[in-house]
Amino acid sequence: MAVLTFKDFTFEDKKNKVRVNFLKIFYFDVDKESLEKIGKFKINNNKIGFIKISENKAQRKFNQLLEKGFNNLKNKLTNKKAIYIHKNSGIPLIGTNYFGLIDRGTNLIEIKPLTSCNLSCIFCSVDEGPKSKRNLDFVIEKDYLVEEFRKIVEFKQNTHIDAHINAQGEPLLYADIIELVEDIAKIKQVNAISIDTNGTLLNKKLIDDLAKAGLTRINLSLHSLGQEIANKMAGSKYNLTKVKEIAAYIAKKMDLILVPVWLKGYNDNELAKLAKFAEKIGAGKTGPGIGIQNFLGYKFGRNPIKPVEMDVFYKKLQDLEKKHNISLICKQEDFKIEKCDGLPKPFKRGNIVKVKTMFPGRLKNEMLAISNNRIISIPSCHKEGYVNIRIKKSKHNIFLGELLG
């Protein structure tokens, strides 16, 4: 029997199909009839065996089925189409805010390994989670992500690089998160590695593993210490007791900062409580223990309230600081972020560029295109193949194009 063993796949029997689970939250189905053309088969967790066929032949034929299967990749949480981006996909990792790498001209590089979330927070700026209206999801091969990250680090020639793992969603859904942290930590110029998380997927073992891998700080999105408010803001049942216990454990293993969003009318009275909780559990070893964010409205996000002006927001924090004798206002220098060379931009605003559309974007009537090793988002576009566009935005190597003709 030829037995094929995989790291990223597991197999499930689904009547006349075999479900191939990929990187924990993604899947596609393969007809049993197609598998039986290779040979009689048997599945067992991450293994599939074929009778009366050599291993090389079985591997070659099965790889052909896998390639077809990836065209129908879906997200288990939403059942929406997903795209796997890997080194040989021909898809660059710079140019979009959806996935990949973002360099904003500082020593901090953002790493976005996937899109997806287990919560549907009512204020989510990118409309993520099970209730999301986004069209599709993305997940990136870990080795490709690390390789391209290393190229940016080498370009910057800065010995104090901060790697910040965030996502349009929850980065702890990424199956290779520990290996990702571990590989980034091996890059000698990397000084710190942080991650944004809602905390609901954390447990003590995962925290231990992340700390061992090299994670230095967790930015925990905890918005209330009251269960009812926490549930409302999360858009679903939120395991507040667990997250509070986990927060205290994080603070023993690495740095922790609570990063609540102030949603006026919801958690007004929670901000001071959260600051005192952060102090109590020992958050903020190398920086602030809490960093309160103002809710900002986004065209394609969830907007349950009208945004509060920034001067009103800071006045709110200043009043709370005086009343409770606490520190709430963070500054950029608190996080040791400094300006340094950013990657060159191959396009400027107003440039006319010929691009190749590759696949739909996450928004309705949007296509993502490629040119000069960059991703470009094109709204109101249905055309496939080569098209001409005008660059409308190019800030931070994130490109938005307007279809011409």
C-alpha positions in Angstrom: 0.0 0.0 0.0 1.2 3.5 -0.9 0.6 5.7 2.2 0.7 9.5 1.8 1.2 11.5 4.9 0.5 15.2 5.2 1.2 18.0 7.7 -1.4 20.5 6.5 -4.2 18.1 5.5 -6.6 15.8 7.4 -9.3 13.6 5.8 -13.0 13.0 6.6 -15.5 10.6 5.1 -18.5 12.4 3.7 -20.7 9.7 2.0 -19.7 9.9 -1.7 -16.9 12.4 -1.0 -13.8 12.8 1.1 -13.4 16.1 2.8 -9.9 17.4 2.7 -9.4 19.8 5.7 -6.6 22.3 5.1 -4.8 24.5 7.6 -7.4 24.0 10.3 -10.3 26.2 9.0 -10.3 25.6 5.3 -11.5 22.6 3.2 -12.5 21.2 -0.2 -14.2 17.9 -1.2 -12.9 15.2 -3.5 -15.3 12.7 -5.2 -14.6 9.1 -4.0 -15.0 8.1 -7.6 -12.0 10.3 -8.5 -9.9 8.8 -5.7 -10.8 5.2 -6.7 -9.4 5.9 -10.2 -6.0 6.1 -8.4 -6.8 2.9 -6.5 -8.8 1.5 -3.6 -8.1 3.9 -0.8 -8.3 4.2 3.0 -8.1 7.5 5.0 -6.9 7.9 8.6 -6.6 11.4 10.0 -3.7 13.0 8.0 -3.0 9.9 5.9 -4.5 8.4 2.8 -3.4 5.0 1.5 -3.8 3.4 -2.0 -3.7 -0.3 -2.7 -1.6 -1.8 -5.5 0.2 1.3 -6.7 3.6 2.8 -6.1 4.0 5.7 -3.8 5.5 7.9 -6.5 2.6 7.2 -8.9 0.0 7.7 -6.1 1.6 11.0 -5.0 1.6 12.3 -8.6 -2.0 11.4 -9.3 -3.2 12.6 -5.9 -1.4 15.9 -6.3 -3.5 16.5 -9.5 -6.7 16.1 -7.4 -5.3 18.4 -4.8 -4.6 21.1 -7.4 -8.2 20.9 -8.7 -9.5 20.8 -5.1 -7.8 24.1 -4.3 -10.0 25.8 -6.9 -12.9 25.0 -4.7 -11.3 25.9 -1.3 -13.8 27.2 1.3 -13.7 28.6 4.8 -15.4 26.3 7.4 -16.6 29.3 9.5 -18.5 31.0 6.7 -18.6 28.4 3.8 -17.2 31.2 1.6 -14.7 30.7 -1.2 -11.1 31.0 -0.1 -7.8 31.5 -2.0 -4.5 29.9 -1.0 -1.6 32.2 -1.8 1.8 30.4 -2.0 5.2 31.0 -3.4 4.3 29.5 -6.8 0.9 31.2 -7.1 2.3 34.3 -8.8 0.5 36.5 -6.3 2.6 39.1 -4.6 2.2 39.9 -0.9 2.4 43.7 -1.1 -0.2 46.1 -2.3 -3.4 45.3 -0.4 -4.6 45.8 3.2 -6.4 42.4 3.0 -3.4 40.1 3.3 0.4 39.9 3.1 2.8 42.5 4.3 2.5 46.2 4.9 5.4 48.7 5.3 4.3 52.2 6.4 7.8 53.6 6.4 8.7 52.7 10.0 10.6 49.9 11.7 7.3 48.1 12.3 6.2 45.7 9.6 2.6 44.3 9.6 2.1 40.7 8.8 -1.4 39.5 7.7 -1.5 35.7 7.3 -5.2 35.2 6.6 -8.7 36.7 6.6 -11.3 35.3 8.9 -12.7 35.7 12.5 -14.6 33.7 15.0 -16.5 36.8 16.3 -18.7 39.3 14.5 -18.0 42.4 16.6 -20.6 45.1 16.0 -18.0 47.8 15.4 -15.6 45.7 13.2 -13.9 48.1 10.7 -13.6 45.3 8.1 -16.9 43.5 8.6 -15.3 40.2 9.6 -16.7 37.1 11.3 -19.5 34.6 10.7 -21.9 37.5 9.9 -19.5 39.1 7.4 -20.7 40.2 4.0 -17.2 39.9 2.5 -17.0 37.9 -0.7 -14.1 35.6 0.0 -11.1 34.8 2.2 -7.4 34.5 1.8 -4.7 32.3 3.6 -1.0 32.5 2.9 1.7 29.9 2.9 3.9 30.4 6.0 7.2 30.0 4.2 6.3 32.4 1.5 5.2 35.0 4.1 8.5 34.7 6.0 10.6 34.8 2.8 8.9 38.1 1.7 9.1 39.5 5.2 12.8 38.9 5.3 13.2 40.8 2.0 11.6 43.9 3.5 13.8 43.6 6.6 17.0 43.4 4.5 15.9 46.4 2.5 15.3 48.5 5.6 18.8 47.8 7.1 17.4 48.5 10.5 18.5 46.4 13.5 15.4 47.0 15.5 12.5 45.7 13.4 9.2 45.1 15.1 7.0 42.4 13.5 3.3 42.9 14.2 0.9 40.1 13.3 -2.6 41.2 12.7 -5.3 40.3 10.2 -8.6 41.3 8.8 -10.0 39.0 11.5 -8.4 36.8 14.2 -4.8 35.8 13.5 -4.9 32.9 15.9 -7.1 31.0 13.4 -3.9 30.7 11.3 -2.9 27.0 11.7 0.9 27.8 11.4 0.9 30.7 13.9 3.5 29.2 16.2 5.8 28.3 13.3 5.3 31.7 11.8 6.4 33.4 15.1 9.3 31.0 15.4 10.6 31.7 11.9 10.3 35.5 12.3 12.1 35.3 15.6 15.1 33.7 13.9 15.7 36.8 11.8 18.4 38.6 13.7 17.2 42.2 13.0 13.8 41.4 14.6 13.6 43.0 18.0 10.0 42.3 19.0 7.0 40.3 17.8 3.5 41.3 18.7 0.0 39.9 17.8 -3.5 41.3 17.9 -6.2 38.9 19.2 -9.6 38.8 20.7 -8.3 36.2 23.2 -11.1 33.7 22.9 -8.9 31.1 21.2 -6.0 31.4 23.7 -5.2 28.8 26.3 -2.2 28.3 28.6 -0.5 25.8 26.4 -0.8 28.1 23.3 0.5 31.1 25.3 3.4 29.0 26.5 4.1 27.8 22.9 3.9 31.3 21.5 6.3 32.7 24.2 8.7 29.9 23.6 8.5 30.6 19.8 9.5 34.2 20.4 6.3 36.3 20.8 7.0 39.3 23.0 3.6 41.0 23.3 0.0 40.3 23.0 -2.4 43.1 22.1 -5.7 41.9 23.7 -9.0 43.3 22.4 -10.9 43.3 25.7 -13.6 45.9 25.6 -15.5 45.4 28.8 -15.4 43.6 32.2 -19.1 43.2 32.2 -20.6 40.1 30.5 -23.6 41.8 29.0 -21.6 44.6 27.4 -18.9 42.2 26.2 -21.6 40.0 24.5 -23.2 43.0 22.8 -19.9 44.3 21.4 -18.7 40.9 20.3 -21.9 40.3 18.4 -22.2 36.9 20.1 -21.6 35.1 23.3 -18.2 36.1 24.6 -16.3 33.9 27.1 -15.3 36.8 29.4 -14.3 34.7 32.4 -11.9 32.7 30.3 -10.4 35.8 28.6 -9.8 37.5 32.0 -8.1 34.5 33.3 -6.0 34.2 30.2 -5.1 37.9 30.4 -3.6 37.3 33.8 -1.6 34.3 32.5 -0.3 36.2 29.5 1.1 38.9 31.8 3.2 36.3 33.5 4.7 35.0 30.3 5.2 38.1 28.1 4.2 41.7 27.7 0.5 42.4 27.5 -1.5 45.5 26.5 -5.3 45.7 26.6 -6.6 47.5 23.5 -10.3 48.2 24.0 -12.3 50.3 21.5 -14.4 53.0 23.1 -17.8 52.7 21.6 -19.8 55.6 23.0 -23.1 54.5 24.6 -21.8 50.9 25.1 -18.6 50.8 27.3 -18.3 54.4 28.5 -18.0 53.2 32.1 -15.6 50.3 31.4 -12.5 52.2 30.3 -11.3 53.0 33.8 -12.1 49.6 35.1 -10.1 48.0 32.2 -7.1 50.3 33.0 -7.2 49.2 36.7 -7.5 45.6 35.7 -4.5 45.9 33.4 -2.5 47.3 36.3 -3.7 44.6 38.7 -2.6 41.7 36.5 0.8 43.3 35.6 0.2 44.3 32.0 2.6 46.8 30.4 6.0 45.5 31.3 7.8 47.4 28.5 5.1 49.9 27.5 1.6 50.9 28.3 -0.7 48.4 30.0 -3.7 49.8 28.1 -4.2 51.5 24.8 -7.7 52.7 24.3 -8.8 53.2 20.7 -11.5 55.5 19.4 -14.1 54.0 17.2 -13.7 55.2 13.7 -16.4 54.7 11.0 -15.5 52.9 7.8 -17.5 52.8 4.6 -17.3 49.0 4.4 -17.2 48.2 8.1 -19.9 47.9 10.8 -21.0 51.3 12.2 -23.4 51.0 15.1 -22.8 54.6 16.2 -21.7 57.9 14.8 -17.9 58.3 15.3 -16.8 60.6 18.1 -14.4 63.4 17.0 -10.8 62.9 18.1 -10.7 66.0 20.4 -13.8 64.7 22.2 -12.1 61.3 22.5 -9.0 62.7 24.1 -11.0 64.9 26.4 -12.8 61.8 27.6 -9.5 60.1 28.3 -8.0 63.2 30.0 -11.1 63.5 32.3 -10.8 59.8 33.2 -7.1 60.1 33.9 -7.8 63.0 36.4 -10.8 61.3 38.0 -9.1 57.9 38.6 -5.4 58.9 38.7 -4.6 56.6 35.9 -2.7 56.8 32.5 -4.8 56.2 29.4 -3.3 58.2 26.5 -0.6 56.4 24.5 2.0 57.9 22.3 3.9 56.4 19.4 7.2 56.6 21.2 5.7 54.3 23.9 6.0 51.5 21.3 9.5 52.5 20.1 8.2 53.0 16.6 10.6 55.1 14.5 10.6 56.2 10.9 12.9 54.4 8.4 13.1 53.8 4.7 10.0 52.4 3.2 9.8 50.1 0.1 9.9 52.0 -3.2 6.5 52.5 -4.8 6.3 51.4 -8.4 3.2 53.5 -9.0 2.2 57.0 -8.1 -1.2 58.6 -8.0 -2.4 59.5 -11.5 -0.2 56.9 -13.3 -1.9 54.9 -16.1 -1.0 51.2 -15.7 -1.7 48.1 -17.6 -2.6 45.3 -15.1 -3.8 41.7 -15.1 -6.9 41.0 -13.0 -6.5 37.8 -11.1 -9.6 37.2 -8.9 -12.4 39.0 -7.1 -11.6 41.2 -4.1 -13.4 41.0 -0.8 -15.9 43.7 -1.7 -18.8 43.5 -4.1 -17.8 44.3 -7.7 -14.1 44.5 -6.8 -11.2 42.8 -8.7 -7.6 42.4 -7.5 -5.0 42.8 -10.2 -1.2 42.4 -10.4 1.5 44.6 -11.9 5.2 45.1 -11.1 5.0 42.7 -8.2 2.2 44.5 -6.5 -1.5 43.8 -5.8 -3.9 46.6 -6.9 -7.5 46.8 -5.9 -10.0 47.9 -8.6 -13.5 48.7 -7.5 -16.4 48.5 -10.0 -14.6 46.0 -12.2 -15.8 42.8 -13.7 -13.3 42.4 -16.5 -10.8 39.5 -16.5 -7.4 39.6 -18.1 -5.4 42.7 -19.0 -7.0 46.1 -18.4 -5.9 49.7 -18.1 -6.3 51.6 -14.9 -5.5 54.9 -13.3 -3.8 54.8 -9.9 -6.0 56.7 -7.4 -4.2 55.8 -4.1 -0.7 54.6 -3.4 -0.1 55.4 0.2 2.1 52.8 2.1 2.4 50.7 -1.1 -1.4 50.0 -0.8 -2.8 50.6 -4.3 -6.3 51.5 -5.5 -7.0 51.7 -9.2 -9.8 53.1 -11.4 -10.8 51.1 -14.4 -10.4 53.0 -17.7 -12.5 52.3 -20.8 
